[in-house]
Amino acid sequence: MRMFRGSTELYQKLVRDRIPQLIYAAGDVPTWSRLTDDDAYVAALCDKVIEEVGELRAASTAEHAEELADLLEVVQALACALGVAMSDVQPVAAHKRAERGGFGGRVWLEQQVALGDREP
């Protein structure tokens, strides 16, 4: 994005740790702070997941690996912030895949009709 001298770009979002340094190196001045509140950090990471998924959807085939890497980085940071090791997530994912399947079958559920009463 082209910026003109004296112009300001408003972001108000979580960015990678080195982004302020890269902005300084480019000759611009960032205004930034560190999220010290754990809940705010987790919320910002959740917002970042949504942002990265949007970027992945808009990406060209050549950009898919880069966008998936960004999404993975955010998921790993989110797991860490929640106190969950990725090594603990993988067996849970494998169990869910074994019990419910994965997504490789491309199954699109249209609806479900209940044929009787049951508790949720």
N, CA, C and O of each residue as an XYZ file, in Angstrom:
480
protein
N       0.836     -1.166      0.000
C       0.000      0.000      0.000
C       0.888      1.239      0.000
O       1.807      1.357      0.810
N       0.610      2.136     -0.894
C       1.394      3.364     -0.971
C       0.892      4.358      0.057
O      -0.311      4.579      0.191
N       1.832      4.957      0.783
C       1.492      5.999      1.748
C       2.237      7.262      1.368
O       3.352      7.210      0.849
N       1.614      8.388      1.630
C       2.211      9.678      1.327
C       2.690     10.333      2.613
O       2.134     10.094      3.684
N       3.720     11.154      2.503
C       4.315     11.846      3.646
C       3.229     12.501      4.503
O       2.391     13.255      4.009
N       3.268     12.193      5.780
C       2.320     12.773      6.719
C       0.999     12.022      6.826
O       0.179     12.338      7.689
N       0.780     11.036      5.963
C      -0.476     10.276      6.041
C      -0.386      9.246      7.168
O       0.701      8.840      7.579
N      -1.534      8.845      7.644
C      -1.610      7.881      8.730
C      -2.475      6.713      8.311
O      -3.546      6.899      7.734
N      -2.016      5.519      8.597
C      -2.798      4.304      8.352
C      -3.170      3.738      9.716
O      -2.291      3.456     10.530
N      -4.460      3.570      9.971
C      -4.938      3.070     11.249
C      -5.125      1.557     11.158
O      -5.803      1.072     10.252
N      -4.532      0.811     12.082
C      -4.624     -0.647     12.064
C      -5.413     -1.192     13.248
O      -6.390     -1.912     13.043
N      -5.031     -0.881     14.449
C      -5.668     -1.369     15.670
C      -5.904     -2.875     15.622
O      -7.034     -3.349     15.743
N      -4.821     -3.609     15.445
C      -4.901     -5.066     15.388
C      -3.584     -5.666     15.864
O      -2.556     -4.989     15.906
N      -3.632     -6.927     16.217
C      -2.452     -7.675     16.611
C      -1.589     -7.926     15.378
O      -2.092     -8.331     14.330
N      -0.300     -7.685     15.512
C       0.633     -7.934     14.413
C       1.793     -8.779     14.928
O       1.973     -8.945     16.134
N       2.567     -9.303     13.999
C       3.763    -10.076     14.378
C       4.725     -9.194     15.171
O       4.753     -7.975     14.998
N       5.508     -9.821     16.035
C       6.365     -9.115     16.986
C       7.324     -8.100     16.368
O       7.597     -7.061     16.970
N       7.829     -8.387     15.193
C       8.849     -7.525     14.599
C       8.292     -6.432     13.685
O       9.063     -5.655     13.121
N       6.973     -6.360     13.530
C       6.385     -5.378     12.619
C       6.747     -3.938     12.996
O       7.083     -3.167     12.097
N       6.701     -3.530     14.268
C       7.116     -2.148     14.571
C       8.550     -1.849     14.121
O       8.817     -0.766     13.599
N       9.476     -2.799     14.318
C      10.860     -2.604     13.876
C      10.935     -2.466     12.363
O      11.694     -1.643     11.851
N      10.164     -3.254     11.655
C      10.174     -3.188     10.191
C       9.597     -1.867      9.699
O      10.041     -1.339      8.679
N       8.613     -1.329     10.412
C       8.051     -0.029     10.047
C       9.094      1.063     10.261
O       9.269      1.938      9.413
N       9.792      1.006     11.409
C      10.886      1.967     11.651
C      11.941      1.862     10.552
O      12.408      2.874     10.030
N      12.308      0.636     10.210
C      13.345      0.420      9.190
C      12.924      0.968      7.832
O      13.770      1.344      7.020
N      11.612      1.013      7.584
C      11.115      1.556      6.324
C      11.047      3.083      6.344
O      10.694      3.712      5.346
N      11.394      3.676      7.506
C      11.412      5.132      7.611
C      10.126      5.743      8.134
O       9.968      6.964      8.125
N       9.207      4.903      8.589
C       7.954      5.401      9.143
C       7.958      5.234     10.661
O       8.877      4.641     11.225
N       6.933      5.757     11.310
C       6.850      5.713     12.766
C       5.566      5.016     13.190
O       4.472      5.524     12.947
N       5.695      3.857     13.822
C       4.496      3.167     14.310
C       4.122      3.641     15.720
O       4.987      4.058     16.490
N       2.862      3.574     16.041
C       2.404      3.730     17.412
C       1.888      2.359     17.817
O       0.984      1.813     17.185
N       2.466      1.813     18.868
C       2.105      0.459     19.252
C       2.206      0.295     20.756
O       2.822      1.109     21.444
N       1.600     -0.755     21.251
C       1.688     -1.114     22.666
C       1.671     -2.634     22.756
O       1.450     -3.331     21.766
N       1.905     -3.123     23.945
C       1.898     -4.560     24.174
C       0.617     -4.926     24.919
O       0.265     -4.273     25.901
N      -0.079     -5.958     24.461
C      -1.284     -6.419     25.149
C      -0.861     -7.195     26.395
O      -0.327     -8.299     26.290
N      -1.096     -6.627     27.553
C      -0.697     -7.290     28.792
C      -1.842     -8.061     29.430
O      -1.616     -8.933     30.268
N      -3.071     -7.743     29.037
C      -4.231     -8.447     29.554
C      -4.423     -9.750     28.768
O      -4.566     -9.726     27.546
N      -4.423    -10.869     29.469
C      -4.519    -12.178     28.812
C      -5.803    -12.332     27.994
O      -5.770    -12.857     26.881
N      -6.928    -11.877     28.540
C      -8.196    -11.995     27.818
C      -8.190    -11.166     26.539
O      -8.698    -11.605     25.508
N      -7.614     -9.968     26.608
C      -7.521     -9.114     25.417
C      -6.616     -9.754     24.364
O      -6.889     -9.673     23.167
N      -5.547    -10.385     24.820
C      -4.625    -11.057     23.899
C      -5.311    -12.230     23.193
O      -5.173    -12.390     21.980
N      -6.045    -13.047     23.945
C      -6.762    -14.182     23.355
C      -7.812    -13.671     22.372
O      -7.973    -14.236     21.290
N      -8.521    -12.613     22.736
C      -9.529    -12.040     21.832
C      -8.873    -11.529     20.553
O      -9.404    -11.723     19.460
N      -7.715    -10.875     20.691
C      -7.001    -10.369     19.518
C      -6.515    -11.517     18.633
O      -6.541    -11.407     17.408
N      -6.079    -12.601     19.237
C      -5.667    -13.773     18.461
C      -6.857    -14.385     17.728
O      -6.721    -14.808     16.580
N      -8.006    -14.439     18.367
C      -9.208    -14.960     17.700
C      -9.583    -14.071     16.516
O      -9.961    -14.572     15.457
N      -9.479    -12.751     16.695
C      -9.722    -11.824     15.578
C      -8.720    -12.065     14.460
O      -9.060    -11.984     13.280
N      -7.476    -12.363     14.846
C      -6.420    -12.598     13.859
C      -6.693    -13.876     13.069
O      -6.397    -13.933     11.876
N      -7.248    -14.895     13.708
C      -7.618    -16.120     12.987
C      -8.609    -15.769     11.882
O      -8.464    -16.223     10.746
N      -9.612    -14.965     12.212
C     -10.614    -14.568     11.228
C      -9.969    -13.773     10.091
O     -10.280    -13.988      8.919
N      -9.071    -12.854     10.446
C      -8.359    -12.067      9.434
C      -7.551    -12.975      8.503
O      -7.600    -12.823      7.283
N      -6.818    -13.906      9.081
C      -5.963    -14.781      8.270
C      -6.781    -15.723      7.394
O      -6.378    -16.022      6.270
N      -7.917    -16.191      7.889
C      -8.788    -17.034      7.067
C      -9.309    -16.231      5.880
O      -9.385    -16.752      4.768
N      -9.668    -14.970      6.104
C     -10.099    -14.109      5.002
C      -9.009    -13.929      3.969
O      -9.276    -13.953      2.767
N      -7.774    -13.747      4.431
C      -6.649    -13.601      3.508
C      -6.408    -14.899      2.733
O      -6.082    -14.866      1.547
N      -6.568    -16.031      3.405
C      -6.411    -17.323      2.728
C      -7.469    -17.492      1.646
O      -7.166    -17.950      0.544
N      -8.691    -17.129      1.954
C      -9.772    -17.252      0.960
C      -9.519    -16.381     -0.256
O      -9.877    -16.755     -1.373
N      -8.900    -15.215     -0.050
C      -8.654    -14.279     -1.147
C      -7.347    -14.555     -1.884
O      -7.092    -13.959     -2.930
N      -6.523    -15.446     -1.355
C      -5.183    -15.692     -1.893
C      -5.227    -16.456     -3.211
O      -6.134    -17.242     -3.482
N      -4.215    -16.190     -4.004
C      -4.027    -16.981     -5.229
C      -3.404    -18.321     -4.841
O      -2.933    -18.495     -3.718
N      -3.408    -19.250     -5.771
C      -2.819    -20.567     -5.526
C      -1.367    -20.436     -5.085
O      -0.919    -21.166     -4.200
N      -0.640    -19.526     -5.685
C       0.774    -19.331     -5.344
C       0.959    -18.793     -3.926
O       2.034    -18.952     -3.347
N      -0.057    -18.166     -3.363
C       0.028    -17.573     -2.021
C      -0.504    -18.482     -0.915
O      -0.400    -18.143      0.264
N      -1.068    -19.623     -1.278
C      -1.700    -20.492     -0.280
C      -0.742    -20.922      0.829
O      -1.109    -20.870      2.003
N       0.460    -21.339      0.491
C       1.403    -21.808      1.520
C       1.732    -20.687      2.500
O       1.801    -20.919      3.707
N       1.934    -19.483      1.993
C       2.253    -18.342      2.858
C       1.083    -18.020      3.792
O       1.288    -17.766      4.979
N      -0.120    -18.028      3.267
C      -1.288    -17.718      4.089
C      -1.573    -18.826      5.097
O      -1.975    -18.544      6.226
N      -1.371    -20.071      4.705
C      -1.521    -21.178      5.659
C      -0.478    -21.082      6.769
O      -0.769    -21.393      7.924
N       0.731    -20.654      6.423
C       1.783    -20.471      7.440
C       1.373    -19.390      8.435
O       1.588    -19.541      9.638
N       0.783    -18.302      7.942
C       0.307    -17.241      8.836
C      -0.775    -17.768      9.769
O      -0.759    -17.492     10.968
N      -1.710    -18.524      9.217
C      -2.793    -19.086     10.019
C      -2.247    -20.048     11.072
O      -2.685    -20.025     12.223
N      -1.296    -20.891     10.682
C      -0.685    -21.821     11.623
C       0.024    -21.074     12.754
O      -0.070    -21.471     13.915
N       0.724    -20.006     12.421
C       1.425    -19.194     13.435
C       0.437    -18.647     14.465
O       0.719    -18.651     15.663
N      -0.708    -18.182     14.002
C      -1.718    -17.641     14.910
C      -2.320    -18.756     15.763
O      -2.521    -18.567     16.963
N      -2.608    -19.903     15.174
C      -3.167    -21.034     15.935
C      -2.175    -21.485     17.007
O      -2.576    -21.787     18.131
N      -0.902    -21.531     16.676
C       0.111    -21.926     17.664
C       0.191    -20.905     18.799
O       0.310    -21.284     19.965
N       0.127    -19.619     18.469
C       0.151    -18.579     19.509
C      -1.096    -18.661     20.379
O      -1.021    -18.472     21.593
N      -2.229    -18.940     19.772
C      -3.482    -19.069     20.514
C      -3.424    -20.257     21.468
O      -3.841    -20.149     22.621
N      -2.916    -21.376     20.998
C      -2.769    -22.548     21.862
C      -1.877    -22.219     23.053
O      -2.206    -22.557     24.190
N      -0.763    -21.569     22.799
C       0.166    -21.184     23.869
C      -0.521    -20.249     24.868
O      -0.378    -20.418     26.079
N      -1.266    -19.265     24.357
C      -1.948    -18.305     25.223
C      -3.003    -18.979     26.089
O      -3.279    -18.533     27.203
N      -3.588    -20.047     25.578
C      -4.605    -20.788     26.321
C      -4.007    -21.875     27.201
O      -4.729    -22.572     27.914
N      -2.682    -22.018     27.150
C      -2.003    -23.025     27.964
C      -2.157    -24.432     27.436
O      -2.101    -25.401     28.193
N      -2.351    -24.543     26.123
C      -2.538    -25.852     25.495
C      -1.354    -26.115     24.567
O      -1.101    -25.332     23.652
N      -0.640    -27.190     24.792
C       0.481    -27.556     23.931
C      -0.047    -28.133     22.629
O      -0.997    -28.916     22.636
N       0.557    -27.753     21.518
C       0.144    -28.306     20.231
C       0.287    -29.826     20.232
O      -0.468    -30.522     19.554
N       1.252    -30.340     20.990
C       1.417    -31.792     21.083
C       0.216    -32.438     21.782
O      -0.023    -33.635     21.619
N      -0.542    -31.650     22.564
C      -1.766    -32.152     23.180
C      -2.959    -32.024     22.230
O      -3.929    -32.774     22.340
N      -2.882    -31.082     21.308
C      -3.974    -30.869     20.353
C      -3.999    -31.988     19.312
O      -5.068    -32.453     18.917
N      -2.829    -32.411     18.878
C      -2.752    -33.395     17.794
C      -3.455    -34.718     18.113
O      -4.173    -35.228     17.253
N      -3.284    -35.302     19.316
C      -4.016    -36.542     19.593
C      -5.532    -36.321     19.694
O      -6.310    -37.207     19.339
N      -5.949    -35.157     20.172
C      -7.380    -34.852     20.233
C      -7.931    -34.763     18.821
O      -9.018    -35.267     18.540
N      -7.180    -34.119     17.928
C      -7.595    -34.028     16.527
C      -7.671    -35.420     15.895
O      -8.599    -35.711     15.140
N      -6.704    -36.271     16.201
C      -6.703    -37.634     15.657
C      -7.902    -38.427     16.176
O      -8.524    -39.183     15.430
N      -8.223    -38.250     17.459
C      -9.374    -38.938     18.041
C     -10.673    -38.462     17.373
O     -11.526    -39.274     17.013
N     -10.812    -37.152     17.213
C     -12.013    -36.618     16.565
C     -12.118    -37.106     15.123
O     -13.210    -37.402     14.638
N     -10.983    -37.187     14.446
C     -10.960    -37.681     13.064
C     -11.400    -39.140     13.019
O     -12.157    -39.536     12.132
N     -10.921    -39.945     13.983
C     -11.295    -41.359     14.032
C     -12.776    -41.530     14.364
O     -13.436    -42.404     13.801
N     -13.302    -40.713     15.264
C     -14.699    -40.815     15.697
C     -15.674    -40.213     14.693
O     -16.713    -40.805     14.401
N     -15.336    -39.026     14.159
C     -16.287    -38.263     13.338
C     -15.850    -38.096     11.892
O     -16.617    -37.625     11.052
N     -14.622    -38.483     11.612
C     -14.076    -38.296     10.275
C     -13.349    -36.970     10.163
O     -13.360    -36.146     11.077
N     -12.718    -36.794      9.015
C     -12.028    -35.536      8.739
C     -12.871    -34.701      7.794
O     -14.100    -34.727      7.856
N     -12.212    -33.967      6.928
C     -12.917    -33.139      5.966
C     -12.548    -33.482      4.530
O     -13.008    -32.826      3.595
N     -11.729    -34.495      4.354
C     -11.287    -34.895      3.025
C     -12.405    -35.428      2.140
O     -12.291    -35.407      0.914
N     -13.482    -35.904      2.752
C     -14.612    -36.416      1.985
C     -15.506    -35.320      1.412
O     -16.415    -35.592      0.629
N     -15.236    -34.084      1.812
C     -15.967    -32.916      1.298
C     -17.474    -33.020      1.519
O     -18.259    -32.613      0.662
N     -17.876    -33.558      2.657
C     -19.295    -33.748      2.969
C     -19.912    -32.406      3.358
O     -19.432    -31.729      4.267
N     -20.991    -32.029      2.650
C     -21.719    -30.778      2.903
C     -23.093    -31.155      3.432
O     -23.905    -31.703      2.686
N     -23.372    -30.877      4.702
C     -24.642    -31.242      5.329
C     -25.683    -30.170      5.037
O     -25.493    -29.003      5.384
N     -26.760    -30.557      4.413
C     -27.833    -29.621      4.076
C     -28.775    -29.417      5.254
O     -29.086    -28.279      5.603
N     -29.232    -30.495      5.867
C     -30.165    -30.386      6.990
C     -30.243    -31.708      7.724
O     -29.696    -32.718      7.282
N     -30.930    -31.685      8.850
C     -31.200    -32.892      9.626
C     -32.643    -32.808     10.089
O     -33.062    -31.790     10.640
N     -33.392    -33.852      9.873
C     -34.785    -33.918     10.315
C     -34.862    -34.867     11.494
O     -34.478    -36.032     11.389
N     -35.361    -34.364     12.626
C     -35.503    -35.205     13.816
C     -36.728    -36.094     13.667
O     -37.821    -35.608     13.375
N     -36.549    -37.387     13.866
C     -37.651    -38.338     13.727
C     -38.247    -38.731     15.074
O     -39.160    -39.552     15.154
N     -37.709    -38.126     16.127
C     -38.215    -38.403     17.472
C     -37.640    -37.392     18.449
O     -36.713    -36.651     18.123
N     -38.206    -37.371     19.658
C     -37.708    -36.476     20.699
C     -36.464    -37.072     21.329
O     -36.364    -38.287     21.496
N     -35.521    -36.218     21.675
C     -34.317    -36.659     22.388
C     -33.712    -35.470     23.104
O     -33.933    -34.318     22.730
N     -32.951    -35.765     24.132
C     -32.264    -34.734     24.902
C     -31.017    -34.290     24.156
O     -30.382    -35.089     23.468
N     -30.667    -33.019     24.288
C     -29.440    -32.540     23.602
C     -28.178    -33.145     24.147
O     -27.088    -32.834     23.668
